[in-house]
């Protein structure tokens, strides 16, 4: 685990993160929220309308979403709101916390919706599913970063890739209930992506070239969540990718767009970063 002091030293001004948080919350009023209990007619969920590959995809993404406690803990550890940081860092982290608690609520709702679908549709028994989720849920999750922009750049790619997968899976499934669930999830992930993109752009505008190398390191070693801890992850991930014609590196194109919008004119280092990301996208 990297030292929190390393993160503190590279934070953008609190006014910048507060503006990003305010924009996200303004675009996400409580009146537009949804809940698992009433948003869908669970009595109509029918896994018999899915292919085996689509069933497998639902099981896979449920495991990923259900690891939310581990993901949230990353922000708690690296952006703490306690006396382990100085006053200025606390103020910054407290503003960020307004986003992370809303984000965590929405991601936890995703996990509950997918688990509810599995139970209601006949994919899994509820008790057995709880145990299955616990096997992965008890495993640790960490991101090995020492610059704050890296946490947002990682999440930018991960949220966009997840959004795209949900959209593409929604378009091929024949169960209207699952399609509706995936549509809700995709819209939430799109808003999460927008927040991460806003913050990454602010780091680039404030810190300039100093932010490029940390972002490059994220892409150089990028792995989707649980890739290094879930048994059989890569084989399963390839199988579910085929179900919806999915490639997580498609999200890299959206990172490049964020980089382009963030600055008025590219520097040599930013040009090199864009070339590197493009090359990673082009790899087979």
C-alpha positions as CSV (number, residue, x, y, z in Angstrom):
1,X,0.0,0.0,0.0
2,X,1.3,3.4,-1.0
3,X,1.7,6.1,1.6
4,X,-1.2,8.5,2.0
5,X,1.3,11.3,2.2
6,X,2.3,10.7,-1.4
7,X,-1.3,11.1,-2.4
8,X,-1.7,14.3,-0.3
9,X,1.2,16.0,-2.0
10,X,-0.3,15.9,-5.4
11,X,-4.0,16.8,-4.8
12,X,-5.6,19.5,-6.9
13,X,-7.1,22.4,-5.0
14,X,-10.3,21.6,-3.1
15,X,-12.3,24.1,-5.2
16,X,-11.6,22.0,-8.2
17,X,-12.8,18.7,-6.7
18,X,-15.8,20.5,-5.1
19,X,-16.9,21.8,-8.4
20,X,-16.7,18.3,-9.9
21,X,-18.7,16.9,-7.0
22,X,-21.3,19.7,-7.2
23,X,-21.8,19.1,-11.0
24,X,-22.2,15.4,-10.5
25,X,-24.8,15.8,-7.7
26,X,-26.7,18.5,-9.6
27,X,-27.0,16.0,-12.5
28,X,-28.0,13.2,-10.2
29,X,-30.9,14.6,-8.1
30,X,-32.6,12.2,-5.6
31,X,-35.8,12.5,-7.6
32,X,-34.1,10.6,-10.5
33,X,-32.9,7.7,-8.3
34,X,-34.3,4.2,-8.5
35,X,-34.6,1.3,-6.1
36,X,-34.4,-2.4,-6.6
37,X,-37.7,-3.2,-4.9
38,X,-40.0,-1.1,-7.2
39,X,-38.1,-0.3,-10.4
40,X,-38.8,-3.7,-12.1
41,X,-41.5,-6.3,-12.2
42,X,-39.5,-9.2,-10.8
43,X,-42.3,-11.7,-11.3
44,X,-41.6,-11.5,-15.0
45,X,-37.9,-12.2,-14.8
46,X,-37.2,-15.3,-16.9
47,X,-33.7,-16.8,-17.4
48,X,-35.1,-19.4,-19.8
49,X,-35.1,-16.6,-22.3
50,X,-31.4,-16.3,-22.0
51,X,-28.6,-18.3,-23.7
52,X,-26.1,-20.1,-21.5
53,X,-23.6,-17.4,-22.3
54,X,-25.9,-14.6,-21.2
55,X,-26.6,-16.4,-18.0
56,X,-22.9,-16.7,-17.4
57,X,-22.5,-13.0,-18.1
58,X,-25.0,-12.1,-15.5
59,X,-23.3,-14.3,-12.9
60,X,-19.9,-12.7,-13.8
61,X,-21.0,-9.1,-13.6
62,X,-22.8,-9.8,-10.3
63,X,-19.6,-11.0,-8.8
64,X,-17.8,-7.9,-10.0
65,X,-20.5,-5.4,-8.8
66,X,-20.8,-7.2,-5.4
67,X,-17.2,-6.4,-4.5
68,X,-18.3,-2.9,-3.7
69,X,-17.1,-2.9,-0.1
70,X,-13.5,-3.5,-1.4
71,X,-13.8,-0.7,-4.0
72,X,-15.2,1.8,-1.5
73,X,-12.4,0.9,1.0
74,X,-9.8,2.0,-1.6
75,X,-11.2,5.6,-1.4
76,X,-11.4,5.4,2.4
77,X,-7.8,4.4,2.7
78,X,-6.2,6.7,0.1
79,X,-8.5,9.7,0.7
80,X,-9.1,9.4,4.4
81,X,-11.4,11.7,6.4
82,X,-9.8,11.4,9.8
83,X,-6.8,12.7,11.7
84,X,-4.3,10.7,9.7
85,X,-4.1,13.6,7.2
86,X,-3.4,17.3,7.5
87,X,-6.3,19.8,7.6
88,X,-6.1,20.8,3.9
89,X,-6.1,17.2,2.8
90,X,-9.0,16.4,5.1
91,X,-11.0,19.3,3.6
92,X,-10.3,18.0,0.1
93,X,-11.2,14.4,1.0
94,X,-14.4,15.5,2.7
95,X,-15.6,17.1,-0.5
96,X,-14.7,14.0,-2.5
97,X,-16.5,11.9,0.1
98,X,-19.8,13.5,-1.0
99,X,-19.3,11.8,-4.3
100,X,-18.0,8.5,-3.1
101,X,-20.9,7.8,-0.7
102,X,-23.4,8.5,-3.5
103,X,-21.3,6.4,-5.9
104,X,-21.2,3.6,-3.4
105,X,-24.9,3.7,-2.9
106,X,-25.5,3.4,-6.6
107,X,-23.0,0.6,-7.1
108,X,-24.4,-1.3,-4.2
109,X,-27.8,-0.9,-5.8
110,X,-26.4,-2.5,-9.0
111,X,-25.1,-5.5,-7.0
112,X,-28.5,-5.9,-5.3
113,X,-30.4,-5.6,-8.6
114,X,-28.2,-8.2,-10.4
115,X,-28.5,-10.6,-7.4
116,X,-32.3,-10.1,-7.3
117,X,-32.5,-10.8,-11.0
118,X,-30.6,-14.1,-10.6
119,X,-32.9,-15.2,-7.8
120,X,-36.1,-14.0,-9.5
121,X,-35.3,-15.4,-12.9
122,X,-34.2,-18.8,-11.7
123,X,-30.4,-18.6,-12.3
124,X,-29.5,-19.1,-8.6
125,X,-30.9,-19.9,-5.2
126,X,-30.6,-16.8,-3.0
127,X,-28.8,-18.6,-0.2
128,X,-26.3,-20.3,-2.5
129,X,-25.7,-17.0,-4.3
130,X,-24.9,-15.2,-1.0
131,X,-22.2,-17.8,-0.4
132,X,-20.8,-17.6,-3.9
133,X,-20.5,-13.8,-3.6
134,X,-18.8,-14.1,-0.3
135,X,-16.0,-16.2,-1.8
136,X,-14.9,-13.3,-3.9
137,X,-16.2,-10.6,-1.6
138,X,-13.8,-11.6,1.2
139,X,-10.7,-11.2,-1.1
140,X,-8.8,-7.9,-0.8
141,X,-8.9,-5.3,-3.5
142,X,-6.3,-2.6,-4.0
143,X,-4.9,-0.2,-6.6
144,X,-1.1,0.2,-6.5
145,X,-1.1,4.0,-7.2
146,X,0.8,6.9,-5.6
147,X,-0.7,9.8,-7.5
148,X,-4.4,10.8,-7.0
149,X,-5.1,11.3,-10.7
150,X,-4.5,7.5,-11.2
151,X,-7.5,6.5,-9.1
152,X,-9.7,8.7,-11.2
153,X,-8.1,7.6,-14.5
154,X,-8.5,4.0,-13.6
155,X,-12.1,4.5,-12.6
156,X,-12.7,6.5,-15.8
157,X,-11.7,3.5,-18.0
158,X,-13.4,1.0,-15.7
159,X,-16.7,2.8,-15.5
160,X,-16.9,3.5,-19.3
161,X,-16.0,-0.1,-20.1
162,X,-18.7,-1.4,-17.7
163,X,-21.2,1.0,-19.2
164,X,-20.5,-0.2,-22.7
165,X,-20.7,-3.8,-21.7
166,X,-24.1,-3.3,-20.1
167,X,-25.4,-1.5,-23.1
168,X,-24.2,-4.2,-25.5
169,X,-25.5,-7.1,-23.3
170,X,-28.8,-5.3,-23.0
171,X,-29.1,-5.2,-26.8
172,X,-28.7,-9.0,-27.2
173,X,-30.8,-10.4,-24.4
174,X,-34.4,-11.5,-24.9
175,X,-35.7,-11.0,-21.3
176,X,-37.2,-7.5,-21.0
177,X,-36.6,-7.4,-17.2
178,X,-32.9,-8.1,-17.6
179,X,-32.8,-5.5,-20.4
180,X,-34.4,-2.9,-18.2
181,X,-31.9,-3.7,-15.3
182,X,-28.9,-3.4,-17.7
183,X,-30.3,-0.1,-19.0
184,X,-30.5,1.4,-15.6
185,X,-27.0,0.2,-14.7
186,X,-25.6,1.6,-17.9
187,X,-27.0,5.0,-17.3
188,X,-25.6,5.1,-13.8
189,X,-22.1,4.0,-15.0
190,X,-22.3,6.8,-17.7
191,X,-22.7,9.4,-15.0
192,X,-19.9,7.9,-12.9
193,X,-17.7,8.0,-16.0
194,X,-18.6,11.7,-16.5
195,X,-17.5,12.5,-13.0
196,X,-14.1,10.7,-13.4
197,X,-13.6,12.4,-16.7
198,X,-14.3,15.8,-15.2
199,X,-11.7,15.2,-12.4
200,X,-9.0,13.8,-14.7
201,X,-9.5,16.9,-16.9
202,X,-9.1,19.1,-13.9
203,X,-5.8,17.4,-12.9
204,X,-4.5,18.0,-16.4
205,X,-5.5,21.6,-16.4
206,X,-4.0,22.3,-13.0
207,X,-0.9,20.1,-13.1
208,X,-0.2,19.9,-16.8
209,X,2.5,17.4,-17.9
210,X,3.0,16.3,-14.3
211,X,-0.2,14.3,-14.6
212,X,0.7,12.5,-17.9
213,X,3.1,9.9,-16.6
214,X,0.8,8.7,-13.8
215,X,-2.0,8.3,-16.3
216,X,0.3,6.4,-18.6
217,X,1.2,4.0,-15.8
218,X,-2.5,3.3,-15.3
219,X,-3.0,2.2,-18.9
220,X,0.3,0.3,-19.0
221,X,-0.8,-2.1,-16.3
222,X,-4.6,-1.8,-16.6
223,X,-6.7,-4.7,-15.3
224,X,-10.4,-4.7,-14.8
225,X,-11.5,-5.3,-11.1
226,X,-10.9,-8.7,-9.7
227,X,-8.7,-9.8,-12.6
228,X,-5.9,-10.7,-10.3
229,X,-8.0,-12.4,-7.5
230,X,-10.9,-14.2,-9.1
231,X,-10.1,-17.8,-10.0
232,X,-10.6,-18.4,-13.7
233,X,-11.1,-14.7,-14.3
234,X,-9.5,-14.5,-17.7
235,X,-11.2,-17.5,-19.2
236,X,-14.6,-16.4,-17.9
237,X,-14.0,-12.8,-19.1
238,X,-13.2,-13.9,-22.6
239,X,-16.3,-16.0,-22.7
240,X,-18.6,-13.2,-21.5
241,X,-16.9,-10.8,-23.9
242,X,-17.9,-13.0,-26.8
243,X,-21.6,-12.8,-25.6
244,X,-21.8,-9.1,-26.3
245,X,-18.9,-8.3,-28.6
246,X,-17.0,-6.6,-25.9
247,X,-13.4,-5.3,-25.5
248,X,-12.6,-3.1,-22.5
249,X,-9.9,-1.3,-24.4
250,X,-12.7,0.4,-26.4
251,X,-12.9,2.7,-23.3
252,X,-9.4,4.0,-24.0
253,X,-10.8,6.1,-26.9
254,X,-12.9,7.9,-24.4
255,X,-9.9,8.7,-22.2
256,X,-8.1,10.2,-25.3
257,X,-11.2,12.4,-25.8
258,X,-10.9,13.6,-22.2
259,X,-7.3,14.4,-22.7
260,X,-8.0,16.4,-25.8
261,X,-10.8,18.4,-24.2
262,X,-8.7,19.1,-21.1
263,X,-6.1,21.3,-22.7
264,X,-6.1,24.0,-25.4
265,X,-2.8,22.8,-26.9
266,X,-1.0,19.5,-26.5
267,X,2.5,19.4,-25.2
268,X,5.1,16.8,-26.3
269,X,4.4,14.7,-23.2
270,X,0.7,14.8,-23.8
271,X,1.2,13.8,-27.4
272,X,3.3,10.9,-26.3
273,X,0.6,9.8,-23.8
274,X,-2.1,9.9,-26.5
275,X,0.1,7.8,-28.9
276,X,0.8,5.3,-26.1
277,X,-2.9,4.9,-25.3
278,X,-3.8,4.6,-29.0
279,X,-1.2,1.9,-29.4
280,X,-2.5,0.0,-26.4
281,X,-6.0,0.1,-27.9
282,X,-4.6,-1.3,-31.2
283,X,-3.0,-4.3,-29.6
284,X,-4.7,-7.7,-30.4
